[in-house]
């Protein structure tokens, strides 16, 4: 009996290796049940060990030794489990996806196909019918694309009928239909303002987008829905969108959806990519931090104790919890040779990364064109203004590359209120920051107990016109990627600005940048893209990246 069962285990292993699609689906099912142990390569050994020791004990009928044998068994299982949990994170980060079949590797949209990508849609009221030639010129670029995708920042609601708490970025219910009239087909919904108006706001927005015919991804009633790709049927084929978000602050963990397990429905929210962060400091700064920590220890007993390690070790650091959540709290470490104090080193949560990459792989196998959309604010250094950081941190570049490797045909990055560089990776476009396509100024009302004139206008005007002391946050791009027979041929960049010199009533609405302004924007994007060897030809007020 033992030999036959072991043979079955070995055959199951071989079948899994020979059928990567079957293995992928099995792993997804097991992951949803939280059985992480089965991901490790040790599970066949555990099965054989269980059958071997248990079966032989019964076969030999050595009942006096049964307890001892099973004691050994459980010890082995515990040791194997501990080993898998300790070692697995490194392997987990690799997201060991089965290789793509050759037929699934290439984008399969038929003939010519264009994708228009824009940044955050921080829109409060309809704008598609504005009789403004420069505004309509921008919207025509979006309308003319075969597929237009953006990031839906904030919530939408019928302000007269909405029965939830209104707060933060809220647009009127007409906006959803208006976005469709502008030409938008798909939007990422995973972003940090998702629950500004709580769950009612999230469900209201999703319902309004559904009614308008705009496909959305990145949120749902549970993690399975939030993480799943959303599909749109087009004339050229089937488009898929996967949305994700990395939290800015520890309290943003409340935005994360939780999995549905059996009869437990899970918690609504978004597809979260959690991060751990380590801030590099000088030895002198670290000593000061330790001194401050020790001083506070006398007054507060719930601080983590220092975690000293060998001096100069890469792990040298101390944890200062920013919240009671225990997640996303920074660790401080003394800089090593070649490192710069203030640099933030991020580590992606390996379970989240694994889930994201596997859903991209599923989309690759079920769709003809796959877009990965990430809303990420993180910067390379604490010395940079996070929302205006033009340099994507290392984890962001890794995420984009691995998304492409998993099967994405384009990576659209949003989050920061400025432009970042563009990379062509393995023939696929990566946009690390497209800015904000809409930024309505009066995005919330301020209730004041003082003078009636004391309202949000002055504060919001400063936010909208010179956020961070610069107007660069009002300079954006519409990026149109052109594909022919499954391959990227060029990317056309249309510089746009959000009404820098317009009256408040037009502030935050995209319009074509005039020639000299457009060329300055393109030159800046070209400098930001140099590190990836991306060449941008500036032709009048349009930038062109030629791929072949």
N, C-alpha and C positions, 0 to 999 in steps of 0.2 A: 504493500500500500504506500509506503514511504517513497519508494522509487517512482511509482506511477504519478504521485502528486508532485514530486520534484520535477519530473519530466514535463508535467503540465505547466509548472511555473516557468521552466526554461522556454517552452514553446510560446507562452504568453509574452515573454521578453522578446523573443525573436519576432513575433507578430507585431509587437509595438514598434520595434526598430524598422521593420519592413513597411509599416503603414503609418507614416508620419501624420497624416490627416487624422486617423483614428486616435493616435496618441495625443495629438493636440486637443481634440474634443474631450478625451478622457481627463486630461489634466485640467481643463477648464472646469469640468464638472466637479472634480475632486477639490479644486481650489475653492469653489463656491461653498463647499462643505467644511472648509477650514482644515482639511487633512494635509497639512504641509509636509508631513513625514513622507507621504507617498511621492512627493516630487523628487526626493533624493534618490540617488542610485543605489541606496542600501536596502530598498524595500524588498527586492527578491531574496536577499540574504535573510531578512527577518522572517519572511514566509517560510523559507526552507528550514530555518532554525526552529521555528515554532512546530512545524510538521515533524521535523526530524526528532527533536527531543521528546515532544509529546507522543508522537506515534510509536517511537521505539519503547518508551516507558510503558505504554499500554500493551504493545506487542509482547514485550518480555514479561509483562505482569509483575514488574518489580515495584509493588505497591509500597513497601517500606521506604523505598528511595524516591517515591513520586514527589513528595513535598520538596525534597532537596533538589530534585531535577527541575521542578518548576520554579523553585527559588532561583536556581541558576539561570533558567530561562528568562525570568522577569528581570534579573540583573543585567543579562545581555541585552534585552530589549531596552531597558532604561539607558544603558551605556550607548547603544546605537542611536536612540532618540536624542540623547544629549549631544552626541557627536554630530548628528545631522543638523540640529538646531544651531550648534556652534559654528560648523563649517559651511552649512548651506548658504548663509548670506552672501558669501563671496561668489558661489556658483549661482545663487539666485539672481545676483545682479547681472549675470551673463544672459539671463532669459534664454535658455538653451532651446530655441525654436527649431523645429524640424526644417530642413532645407525646402525652399520653394521648388515646386515642379517648374520645368522650363516654360510650360504653357501659362503659368500664373505669374511669371517673373515680370513681364513687360506690361505697361499700360495698354489697354486694348480698346480705347475709344476709337471709333472708326473715322478715317479721314482727318480733316482739320478740326481742331478743338481748342477753344480759348477759355482760360480761367482768369477772372478778375478777382484779385484779392485786395481787401481793404482792412483797416484797423478797427478800432472800437466804434460801435454805433451808440454813442452817448446822446441819444436823441429824445426830445421831450414832446415835440409837436410835429405835425406833417409839414413837409417842405418840398414835395415832388412837383407841385404846381407853381412854384415861384417863377414869375416872369423875369428871370435874370439870366442873361445869356451865358455868363461865366459859370453859374451854378448848373444850368442845364447842360453845358458842355461836359462837365464832370459826370453828371448822371447818365449822359449818353454813352460814355465809355463803359459804365457798369451795365447798362441795358444791352449794349451791342455784344457783350461776351456771352458765350454759350452757357457759362456757369459763373455766378457771382456769389462770393462768400465773404462774410464779415464776422465780427464778434459782437453779440448783443449784450451791451454793457448796461446793467440796470434792469428795471422791471417796467411792465406796461399794465395799465389797469383802467377800467371805466371809473373815473374819479367820482361819479355820482352814485354808482351802485356798489363800489368796492367796499367790503365789510371787514377788511383786514387793516393792520396798522400801516399807514403811509409814511414812508421815510426814505431819505437818500435819493438815488437816481430813479425817478418815476416818470414815465411818459404816458400820454393819453392813449386810450385804446385804438384811436384812429391810426396810430403810428405803424402798427403791424401791417395794415393794408397799404399804407403809404410806402413802406419799405419794399413791398411787392411791386408797386408801381415804379419804384426807382430801378427795379431789375434784380433785386436780391432773391436768391433761390435757397441758400442754406446759411445758417448761422451757428456759431459755437455759443453755448449758453453757460459754460463752466467759467465763472469769473467771480471776483471777490464781492461784488454787490448783489449776488444772487438772492440773499435773504434779507436785504434791506427792509423789505416789507413782509418778512417772514414767509412761511410756506404758502400763505394765500397769494402773495405777490408772485412767487415762482410758478404756481399752478395757473394763475391768471395769465401770465405772460406766455406760457407754453400753449395754453388754450387759444389765445389770440393769434399766435403765430400759426397754429394748426388751421384756424379758420381762414387765415390769409393765404395759406398754401406755401408757407415757408418752412422748410425742413430744418429741424434743430437737433443738436447733439450735445452731450456733456452733462445732462441733468436727467433726473427721473425719480420715480417713487421709491427706488432702492438702488443699490450699487450696480446690480446687473443691468438695469435700464440705463443708468447714467453712463456706464462704461461701454455700452454697446454702440456699434456704428449705426448711423442713420443713413438711409438710402434715398436716392432721388433718381427716377427714371427719365433719361433724356433721349433725344433723337439719336445721339451718337453712342449711347450705352448707359450703363448704370454707375452713378457717382456715389461715393461713400464718404462720410465725415465722422471723425472721432474727435471729441472735444475733451480738454483736460485743463486743470488749473493747479498751480503750486501756491500754497498759502503764504501770505505776507507776514502775518502776525499769528502768534499761538492761538488767539481766540478764533481765528478763522477755521480751526478744526471743526467747528460746529457746522460748517458748510458741507462737510463731507457726507455723502450717502453711505449707508451701511448695507451689507448684503442681506438678501432675503434667504432665510434658512428654514425650510419646512413651512410650518404654519406662521412663523415669525416674518412679518412682511418687510422688515428692514426700515430704515429711516430715509426719507426723501433728502435729496441734496445733489451734489455734483461729483464728478469723477476726479478725485483728488490725487495729486502726486505729492506726497509728503516729503519733506526735506529735513535733514539734520544739518546744522551749520556750526562751523568752527571758525572763530575769529582769531587771526594771528596778531600777536602783540609782541613788543620788545620785552626783554628780560626785566627792565625797569618798570614798564607798565604792568607786567604780570605781578611783580612784587607789590605794586600799589593796589592792584585788584585783590590780592590775597589779604593785604592789610585791611582794606575796606570790608572784605568778607568776614574776617576775624572780629572786627569791631562790631559788626551787626550781629554776629553770633551771640554776643552777650545780651542782646535785646530781643532777639527773635529765635525761637527754637526750631522753626520748621525749614530753615535753610539746609540744603544738602551740605554734608561735610566735604571739606576739600578732598580732592582725589589726587594726591601727589604721586608722581611716578619718577623714574630715573631722570635726572637733569639732562636736558638735551634730547630726550626721547621724542619721536614724532607724536607720541600720545600725551606728552606733557601738557597738562591743562587742568582747568577747574570748571565745574559746572555751576552756573548761577541761574536757577529756575526763574523764568519770566512769568510763569503761570502755574496753576495747580494741575494743568493737563498732563504735564510730563512729556509733551511732544513739542518739537520745533524749538526747544530751548537752546540757546547758544552755549557752546563750550569755548573757552579761551585757551590758546596754546602759544607757547613761546616760538617765535619765528626760527626757522632753520636757515642755513646758508642759501642765499639766492632768493629767499622769500621776502615779501614786503609787509611790514606791519599795516594792519587795517584790511588786508585781504580777507575775504570770506571764502572758506572752502565748504562747498555743499556736497552732501551725499544723498542721492535719491533713495527713497524707501524702496527696497528691492521687491516687495510684494506688489506695491503700486506699479512700479515699472514693468514687472512681469505681466500684470493684468493689461496694461496699456498696449504693450507690444503684441500680446496675443490677440487682442481685439483688432489691432491694425492688420495682423496676419489673417484673421478671419475675414476682414473687409477686403483684403487683397484677393482672397479666394472666391468671394461672393460678388465682387464689384469689378468694374472696368477702370475706374479712376478713383484713387484714394487720397483724401486730404486729412492730414493730422493738424489740428489747430490747438495751440497752447496759449493760455493767458498767464503770463509770468512777468513779475515785476522785479525780480532779484537782480542785484548789481554785483560787480566783482569786488567792491570794496565798501566798507562802512564810511569811507571818506567821500563817497559820491552820493549825490541826491538820488535816491533809489528810483524815483519816477522819471528822472531825466538821464539815467545812465545809458550811454551809447555803446558800452562794451558788454556783450552777453557773457555771463559767467561760464566757466568750463562745463558745468553739468548741463547747461542749456544746449551748448554745442553738441555734447554727447547725446543728449536726448533727441535732438533733431537728426543726427546721423543714424542713430539706432532706429528711429521711426522710419527713415528711408530704407534702411537695411531690412526692416521687417515687412516692407511692402508699400509704404506711402509713396505717392507720386509727387506730392508737394507738401511743404511744411509752412504753415502760416503762424507767425508769432505776433502776439499783441501783449498789451499790459502797460509798458512804459509810455509816458506821454511825449515821446520823441522818436526819431527814426534811428534804426540800427542798420547794420550792414546786410548784404545779400551774398549768399554762397550758392554756387552750383555744385552739388555733391552727387557724384555718380550719375550725372545727367539729369538731376532733379533739383528744382528750385527750393531754397530755404530762405525765408524772410524772417530775420530775427527781431524785427520791430517795424511795423507799418504805421505807427502813430495812431491818432484818433481821427476817424473819418467824419464823425460828428462830435461836437462838444458844445451842447447848449449851455448858455451861461446860467440862466435862472433855473437850476436843476432842483432846487428845493426852496421852500418858504421858511423864513425865520420868524418865529413868534417872539416878540420882544415885549417886556414889561415897561420899557422906557418910552421915549418920544415916538410918535407914529412914523416919523421919517427914518427911524433907526431900523432899517430892514437889511435884507441880504444883498442889495444891489452893489454896494461898494466892495464888499468882501468877494462877491462872486465875479465882479468885473476884474478884480486883481487876479483871481484864480484863472479866469478864462483868457485874459489878454497877455499876461506875463508870468505864467506859472513858473516858479523857481527863479524869477528875475530875468527871464528870457522869453522871446517870442518864438523860439525854435519849436516849442511844443505845439505851435499852430501851423507848422509846416509838415505836410504829410505826403504820401504817395498813393496812387492807384497803380497796382502792378498787374499787368496783363501778360500771362504766360501763354505762349502759342505752342501747340503740339501738332505734329504731323505724323500720321501712321504710328502712333505710340511713342514718339520721341520728341523731347523738348527741342525746339529750334531757336526760339528767341524769347526774351522778356522785355516788354516795353514799360517804361516807368514814366508816369504822368505826374509831375509835381503839382501839388494842390495846397492851398492855404485856407484857413478857417476864418477869413474875414478880419484880418489884422487891422485894416483901416476902415472897416465897415461900422455902421451904427450898432448899438447893442441889440437891436431887433434882428440883425443878420449875423451876429457874432456866433461862431461855432458851426456855421453851415459851410460845407466845402465849395470852393470856387477855384477855377484855373488860376495858377500863379502867372503873373506877367513875365515876359521873357527873361529879363535879368534876374529876377527873383527865382524863377524856375531853374536857371542855370546854377545859381548859388546852391540851391537845394540839391541838385544832382551832383555837383562837385563834392558836397559834404558826404553824400551817400557813397560816392566813389572812394573817398578817403576811408570811410568806415568799412568798406568792402575789400580794401587792399590786402588785408591779412589772409584772405582766402583766394587771392589771385583773380578776383572777379574784375573784368574789364567792362566799363560802361562807356559807350560812345554817346557823346552828347550831340544831338542833332536838333538844333533849334531849342524848343522847350520840351523835348522828349529825350529820355535816356534809353539806350538800346543795349541789351546784353545778347550777343550772338553766340549761340552754342555750337552751331555747326555750319 
